[in-house]
């Protein structure tokens, strides 16, 4: 019986000692530093100083870019019924941004003067105006599907406003104008600069 007790006691002592050793090893591996829990087990190889290492980009990771930015631009018209001009002759936005443009006709509604805001491709001003005049009043003086037009509002009367959203075109300078008859010729135009 003594031999059985002695053998069991040795086994218990061995198990206790093994458990303590395993615990110490685990404790040493997890030194309590939270940063060590996020580090990888394999060391990162150090590149040879003579080699050029290009960074890699994980396509799954999205980073905010200019494309995700929305730029708010506000523009209106002059208040006089025969003042064919916008209250701002220049606007600016960043390439790759989304432009939210609020356009207001500041004329008196009693004057019944319609205005619009039309952004055109460089060098297309004359053709857009000609197409708009040909489209006529029923089309609000804007040809549907005109390839010279980048973005536009509808034709609005005094004290009305419209907001449109569109992608900024590539960097450059673009003309905006009103296509209502004689307004562009009368000076109702400006430039949008995309940087």
Phi and psi restraints in degrees (value plus and minus 20) as a CYANA .aco file:
   2 UNK   PHI     -79.7   -39.7
   2 UNK   PSI     -59.0   -19.0
   3 UNK   PHI     -84.4   -44.4
   3 UNK   PSI     -59.2   -19.2
   4 UNK   PHI     -86.0   -46.0
   4 UNK   PSI     -65.1   -25.1
   5 UNK   PHI     -82.8   -42.8
   5 UNK   PSI     -63.3   -23.3
   6 UNK   PHI     -83.7   -43.7
   6 UNK   PSI     -62.0   -22.0
   7 UNK   PHI     -85.1   -45.1
   7 UNK   PSI     -62.4   -22.4
   8 UNK   PHI     -84.8   -44.8
   8 UNK   PSI     -59.1   -19.1
   9 UNK   PHI     -86.3   -46.3
   9 UNK   PSI     -60.5   -20.5
  10 UNK   PHI     -85.7   -45.7
  10 UNK   PSI     -60.7   -20.7
  11 UNK   PHI     -83.7   -43.7
  11 UNK   PSI     -62.3   -22.3
  12 UNK   PHI     -83.0   -43.0
  12 UNK   PSI     -64.1   -24.1
  13 UNK   PHI     -81.9   -41.9
  13 UNK   PSI     -62.8   -22.8
  14 UNK   PHI     -82.3   -42.3
  14 UNK   PSI     -64.7   -24.7
  15 UNK   PHI     -84.4   -44.4
  15 UNK   PSI     -62.3   -22.3
  16 UNK   PHI     -82.5   -42.5
  16 UNK   PSI     -65.0   -25.0
  17 UNK   PHI     -84.8   -44.8
  17 UNK   PSI     -61.4   -21.4
  18 UNK   PHI     -83.0   -43.0
  18 UNK   PSI     -62.9   -22.9
  19 UNK   PHI     -82.3   -42.3
  19 UNK   PSI     -60.6   -20.6
  20 UNK   PHI     -87.2   -47.2
  20 UNK   PSI     -60.9   -20.9
  21 UNK   PHI     -84.9   -44.9
  21 UNK   PSI     -63.3   -23.3
  22 UNK   PHI     -82.5   -42.5
  22 UNK   PSI     -60.9   -20.9
  23 UNK   PHI     -83.3   -43.3
  23 UNK   PSI     -61.6   -21.6
  24 UNK   PHI     -84.8   -44.8
  24 UNK   PSI     -61.4   -21.4
  25 UNK   PHI     -83.1   -43.1
  25 UNK   PSI     -65.3   -25.3
  26 UNK   PHI     -82.2   -42.2
  26 UNK   PSI     -62.9   -22.9
  27 UNK   PHI     -82.8   -42.8
  27 UNK   PSI     -60.2   -20.2
  28 UNK   PHI     -87.1   -47.1
  28 UNK   PSI     -57.3   -17.3
  29 UNK   PHI     -89.1   -49.1
  29 UNK   PSI     -56.1   -16.1
  30 UNK   PHI    -128.4   -88.4
  30 UNK   PSI      60.2   100.2
  31 UNK   PHI     -90.4   -50.4
  31 UNK   PSI     -11.2    28.8
  32 UNK   PHI      67.6   107.6
  32 UNK   PSI     -26.0    14.0
  33 UNK   PHI    -104.8   -64.8
  33 UNK   PSI      96.1   136.1
  34 UNK   PHI     -80.1   -40.1
  34 UNK   PSI     -48.9    -8.9
  35 UNK   PHI     -87.4   -47.4
  35 UNK   PSI     -50.9   -10.9
  36 UNK   PHI     -91.4   -51.4
  36 UNK   PSI     -39.7     0.3
  37 UNK   PHI     -94.5   -54.5
  37 UNK   PSI     -43.1    -3.1
  38 UNK   PHI    -117.2   -77.2
  38 UNK   PSI     -26.3    13.7
  39 UNK   PHI     -98.5   -58.5
  39 UNK   PSI     128.8   168.8
  40 UNK   PHI     -97.8   -57.8
  40 UNK   PSI     136.3   176.3
  41 UNK   PHI     -93.2   -53.2
  41 UNK   PSI     -54.4   -14.4
  42 UNK   PHI    -106.7   -66.7
  42 UNK   PSI     116.4   156.4
  43 UNK   PHI     -89.6   -49.6
  43 UNK   PSI     128.7   168.7
  44 UNK   PHI    -100.3   -60.3
  44 UNK   PSI     107.3   147.3
  45 UNK   PHI     -87.6   -47.6
  45 UNK   PSI     121.4   161.4
  46 UNK   PHI    -109.8   -69.8
  46 UNK   PSI     105.7   145.7
  47 UNK   PHI     -91.9   -51.9
  47 UNK   PSI     133.3   173.3
  48 UNK   PHI     -85.7   -45.7
  48 UNK   PSI     112.6   152.6
  49 UNK   PHI     -79.9   -39.9
  49 UNK   PSI     -42.4    -2.4
  50 UNK   PHI    -102.1   -62.1
  50 UNK   PSI     -32.4     7.6
  51 UNK   PHI    -112.2   -72.2
  51 UNK   PSI     130.5   170.5
  52 UNK   PHI    -120.2   -80.2
  52 UNK   PSI     106.8   146.8
  53 UNK   PHI    -129.4   -89.4
  53 UNK   PSI      99.6   139.6
  54 UNK   PHI    -107.9   -67.9
  54 UNK   PSI     115.7   155.7
  55 UNK   PHI     -87.9   -47.9
  55 UNK   PSI     127.0   167.0
  56 UNK   PHI    -124.5   -84.5
  56 UNK   PSI     127.3   167.3
  57 UNK   PHI    -136.8   -96.8
  57 UNK   PSI     107.4   147.4
  58 UNK   PHI     -97.2   -57.2
  58 UNK   PSI      96.8   136.8
  59 UNK   PHI     -85.6   -45.6
  59 UNK   PSI     -37.1     2.9
  60 UNK   PHI     -99.1   -59.1
  60 UNK   PSI     -40.6    -0.6
  61 UNK   PHI    -108.2   -68.2
  61 UNK   PSI     103.0   143.0
  62 UNK   PHI    -121.0   -81.0
  62 UNK   PSI     118.0   158.0
  63 UNK   PHI    -138.9   -98.9
  63 UNK   PSI     126.9   166.9
  64 UNK   PHI     -84.9   -44.9
  64 UNK   PSI     116.4   156.4
  65 UNK   PHI    -146.7  -106.7
  65 UNK   PSI     156.0   196.0
  66 UNK   PHI     -82.0   -42.0
  66 UNK   PSI     -48.3    -8.3
  67 UNK   PHI     -80.9   -40.9
  67 UNK   PSI     -47.8    -7.8
  68 UNK   PHI    -104.5   -64.5
  68 UNK   PSI     -23.4    16.6
  69 UNK   PHI    -108.6   -68.6
  69 UNK   PSI     120.4   160.4
  70 UNK   PHI    -130.0   -90.0
  70 UNK   PSI     108.6   148.6
  71 UNK   PHI    -125.3   -85.3
  71 UNK   PSI     106.5   146.5
  72 UNK   PHI    -114.9   -74.9
  72 UNK   PSI     102.9   142.9
  73 UNK   PHI    -139.1   -99.1
  73 UNK   PSI     116.6   156.6
  74 UNK   PHI    -143.4  -103.4
  74 UNK   PSI     115.6   155.6
  75 UNK   PHI    -168.3  -128.3
  75 UNK   PSI     126.9   166.9
  76 UNK   PHI    -155.6  -115.6
  76 UNK   PSI    -193.0  -153.0
  77 UNK   PHI    -127.1   -87.1
  77 UNK   PSI     147.8   187.8
  78 UNK   PHI     -86.4   -46.4
  78 UNK   PSI     144.0   184.0
  79 UNK   PHI    -107.2   -67.2
  79 UNK   PSI     -45.3    -5.3
  80 UNK   PHI     -94.8   -54.8
  80 UNK   PSI     125.2   165.2
  81 UNK   PHI     -84.0   -44.0
  81 UNK   PSI     -46.7    -6.7
  82 UNK   PHI    -132.2   -92.2
  82 UNK   PSI      -7.3    32.7
  83 UNK   PHI    -112.3   -72.3
  83 UNK   PSI      79.1   119.1
  84 UNK   PHI    -111.5   -71.5
  84 UNK   PSI      59.9    99.9
  85 UNK   PHI    -178.5  -138.5
  85 UNK   PSI     139.0   179.0
  86 UNK   PHI    -109.4   -69.4
  86 UNK   PSI     138.6   178.6
  87 UNK   PHI     -96.8   -56.8
  87 UNK   PSI     -30.3     9.7
  88 UNK   PHI    -154.0  -114.0
  88 UNK   PSI     107.5   147.5
  89 UNK   PHI    -114.9   -74.9
  89 UNK   PSI     -26.9    13.1
  90 UNK   PHI    -158.7  -118.7
  90 UNK   PSI     121.8   161.8
  91 UNK   PHI    -155.5  -115.5
  91 UNK   PSI     135.9   175.9
  92 UNK   PHI    -157.8  -117.8
  92 UNK   PSI     129.8   169.8
  93 UNK   PHI    -175.3  -135.3
  93 UNK   PSI     143.7   183.7
  94 UNK   PHI    -109.4   -69.4
  94 UNK   PSI     124.3   164.3
  95 UNK   PHI     -82.1   -42.1
  95 UNK   PSI     123.2   163.2
  96 UNK   PHI      64.1   104.1
  96 UNK   PSI     -25.6    14.4
  97 UNK   PHI    -106.8   -66.8
  97 UNK   PSI     148.1   188.1
  98 UNK   PHI    -121.2   -81.2
  98 UNK   PSI     109.8   149.8
  99 UNK   PHI    -123.1   -83.1
  99 UNK   PSI     106.4   146.4
 100 UNK   PHI    -129.8   -89.8
 100 UNK   PSI      91.7   131.7
 101 UNK   PHI    -130.8   -90.8
 101 UNK   PSI     104.5   144.5
 102 UNK   PHI    -124.7   -84.7
 102 UNK   PSI      99.6   139.6
 103 UNK   PHI    -132.6   -92.6
 103 UNK   PSI     110.4   150.4
 104 UNK   PHI    -145.1  -105.1
 104 UNK   PSI     111.8   151.8
 105 UNK   PHI    -110.8   -70.8
 105 UNK   PSI      90.3   130.3
 106 UNK   PHI    -109.5   -69.5
 106 UNK   PSI     -12.2    27.8
 107 UNK   PHI     -98.0   -58.0
 107 UNK   PSI     144.4   184.4
 108 UNK   PHI     -93.0   -53.0
 108 UNK   PSI     110.4   150.4
 109 UNK   PHI     -77.7   -37.7
 109 UNK   PSI     -47.7    -7.7
 110 UNK   PHI     -86.4   -46.4
 110 UNK   PSI     -44.8    -4.8
 111 UNK   PHI     -96.1   -56.1
 111 UNK   PSI     -36.8     3.2
 112 UNK   PHI      31.9    71.9
 112 UNK   PSI      32.4    72.4
 113 UNK   PHI    -129.0   -89.0
 113 UNK   PSI      95.6   135.6
 114 UNK   PHI    -110.7   -70.7
 114 UNK   PSI     124.2   164.2
 115 UNK   PHI    -158.9  -118.9
 115 UNK   PSI     135.9   175.9
 116 UNK   PHI    -159.4  -119.4
 116 UNK   PSI     154.6   194.6
 117 UNK   PHI    -148.5  -108.5
 117 UNK   PSI      99.2   139.2
 118 UNK   PHI    -148.8  -108.8
 118 UNK   PSI     103.3   143.3
 119 UNK   PHI    -116.8   -76.8
 119 UNK   PSI     105.5   145.5
 120 UNK   PHI    -137.5   -97.5
 120 UNK   PSI     136.8   176.8
 121 UNK   PHI     -88.8   -48.8
 121 UNK   PSI     129.2   169.2
 122 UNK   PHI     -74.6   -34.6
 122 UNK   PSI     112.7   152.7
 123 UNK   PHI      60.3   100.3
 123 UNK   PSI     -18.2    21.8
 124 UNK   PHI    -122.9   -82.9
 124 UNK   PSI     -13.5    26.5
 125 UNK   PHI     -76.8   -36.8
 125 UNK   PSI     -70.5   -30.5
 126 UNK   PHI     -82.8   -42.8
 126 UNK   PSI     -62.0   -22.0
 127 UNK   PHI     -90.1   -50.1
 127 UNK   PSI     -56.4   -16.4
 128 UNK   PHI     -84.4   -44.4
 128 UNK   PSI     -63.2   -23.2
 129 UNK   PHI     -82.8   -42.8
 129 UNK   PSI     -66.5   -26.5
 130 UNK   PHI     -81.1   -41.1
 130 UNK   PSI     -64.5   -24.5
 131 UNK   PHI     -83.9   -43.9
 131 UNK   PSI     -57.0   -17.0
 132 UNK   PHI     -88.2   -48.2
 132 UNK   PSI     -62.8   -22.8
 133 UNK   PHI     -82.8   -42.8
 133 UNK   PSI     -62.6   -22.6
 134 UNK   PHI     -84.4   -44.4
 134 UNK   PSI     -53.9   -13.9
 135 UNK   PHI     -87.1   -47.1
 135 UNK   PSI     -54.6   -14.6
 136 UNK   PHI      60.3   100.3
 136 UNK   PSI    -196.8  -156.8
 137 UNK   PHI     -83.5   -43.5
 137 UNK   PSI     -57.2   -17.2
 138 UNK   PHI     -83.0   -43.0
 138 UNK   PSI     -43.3    -3.3
 139 UNK   PHI    -125.6   -85.6
 139 UNK   PSI      -3.4    36.6
 140 UNK   PHI      36.4    76.4
 140 UNK   PSI      14.4    54.4
 141 UNK   PHI      33.8    73.8
 141 UNK   PSI      27.8    67.8
 142 UNK   PHI    -172.4  -132.4
 142 UNK   PSI     100.7   140.7
 143 UNK   PHI     -91.7   -51.7
 143 UNK   PSI     107.3   147.3
 144 UNK   PHI     -85.0   -45.0
 144 UNK   PSI     108.6   148.6
 145 UNK   PHI      57.3    97.3
 145 UNK   PSI      -4.0    36.0
 146 UNK   PHI     -80.2   -40.2
 146 UNK   PSI     100.4   140.4
 147 UNK   PHI     -91.4   -51.4
 147 UNK   PSI     -32.6     7.4
 148 UNK   PHI    -103.7   -63.7
 148 UNK   PSI     -27.9    12.1
 149 UNK   PHI    -118.1   -78.1
 149 UNK   PSI     110.2   150.2
 150 UNK   PHI    -111.0   -71.0
 150 UNK   PSI     -66.6   -26.6
 151 UNK   PHI    -176.2  -136.2
 151 UNK   PSI     136.4   176.4
 152 UNK   PHI    -180.9  -140.9
 152 UNK   PSI     137.2   177.2
 153 UNK   PHI    -118.5   -78.5
 153 UNK   PSI     153.6   193.6
 154 UNK   PHI    -103.0   -63.0
 154 UNK   PSI     154.3   194.3
 155 UNK   PHI    -100.0   -60.0
 155 UNK   PSI     105.4   145.4
 156 UNK   PHI    -145.5  -105.5
 156 UNK   PSI     132.5   172.5
 157 UNK   PHI    -108.7   -68.7
 157 UNK   PSI     156.6   196.6
 158 UNK   PHI     -76.6   -36.6
 158 UNK   PSI     124.0   164.0
 159 UNK   PHI      42.7    82.7
 159 UNK   PSI       0.3    40.3
 160 UNK   PHI    -130.5   -90.5
 160 UNK   PSI     138.2   178.2
 161 UNK   PHI    -163.4  -123.4
 161 UNK   PSI     137.4   177.4
 162 UNK   PHI    -156.5  -116.5
 162 UNK   PSI     127.9   167.9
 163 UNK   PHI    -142.9  -102.9
 163 UNK   PSI     110.2   150.2
 164 UNK   PHI    -143.8  -103.8
 164 UNK   PSI     136.2   176.2
 165 UNK   PHI    -148.8  -108.8
 165 UNK   PSI     114.7   154.7
 166 UNK   PHI    -172.8  -132.8
 166 UNK   PSI     140.6   180.6
 167 UNK   PHI     -97.4   -57.4
 167 UNK   PSI     116.2   156.2
 168 UNK   PHI     -81.5   -41.5
 168 UNK   PSI     116.4   156.4
 169 UNK   PHI     -91.7   -51.7
 169 UNK   PSI     155.4   195.4
 170 UNK   PHI     -79.6   -39.6
 170 UNK   PSI     141.1   181.1
 171 UNK   PHI     -72.6   -32.6
 171 UNK   PSI     119.9   159.9
 172 UNK   PHI     134.0   174.0
 172 UNK   PSI    -192.7  -152.7
 173 UNK   PHI    -136.0   -96.0
 173 UNK   PSI     109.3   149.3
 174 UNK   PHI    -145.3  -105.3
 174 UNK   PSI     124.2   164.2
 175 UNK   PHI    -110.4   -70.4
 175 UNK   PSI     116.0   156.0
 176 UNK   PHI    -134.1   -94.1
 176 UNK   PSI     128.1   168.1
 177 UNK   PHI    -177.2  -137.2
 177 UNK   PSI     149.4   189.4
 178 UNK   PHI    -123.3   -83.3
 178 UNK   PSI     114.3   154.3
 179 UNK   PHI    -114.2   -74.2
 179 UNK   PSI     -20.1    19.9
 180 UNK   PHI     -83.2   -43.2
 180 UNK   PSI     119.6   159.6
 181 UNK   PHI     -68.4   -28.4
 181 UNK   PSI     113.7   153.7
 182 UNK   PHI      50.8    90.8
 182 UNK   PSI     -26.4    13.6
 183 UNK   PHI     -94.5   -54.5
 183 UNK   PSI     -62.3   -22.3
 184 UNK   PHI     -82.6   -42.6
 184 UNK   PSI     -66.2   -26.2
 185 UNK   PHI     -82.6   -42.6
 185 UNK   PSI     -49.3    -9.3
 186 UNK   PHI    -101.4   -61.4
 186 UNK   PSI     -23.2    16.8
 187 UNK   PHI      91.3   131.3
 187 UNK   PSI     -11.3    28.7
 188 UNK   PHI    -104.3   -64.3
 188 UNK   PSI      63.4   103.4
 189 UNK   PHI    -179.0  -139.0
 189 UNK   PSI     147.1   187.1
 190 UNK   PHI    -186.5  -146.5
 190 UNK   PSI    -193.9  -153.9
 191 UNK   PHI    -149.0  -109.0
 191 UNK   PSI     118.9   158.9
 192 UNK   PHI    -127.3   -87.3
 192 UNK   PSI     100.3   140.3
 193 UNK   PHI    -122.4   -82.4
 193 UNK   PSI     105.2   145.2
 194 UNK   PHI    -124.2   -84.2
 194 UNK   PSI     100.8   140.8
